[in-house]
């Protein structure tokens, strides 16, 4: 429950994610474990994490700082 609360707090904190994102955090029980999953839809905004912009490419997150590249996004 604490992890779920921490994720919700981070998603709504503009110092962590800007602009903030309201996402549903779902719980599923699997055996004796509880899994949390979040479906993240495509956004028309560029979201920053800690004032840094990342672009997801395949299985990696690439830090983007070039203004031209950001404008393309």
Order of alpha helices (4+ residues) and beta strands (2+ residues): alpha-beta-beta-beta-beta-beta-beta-alpha
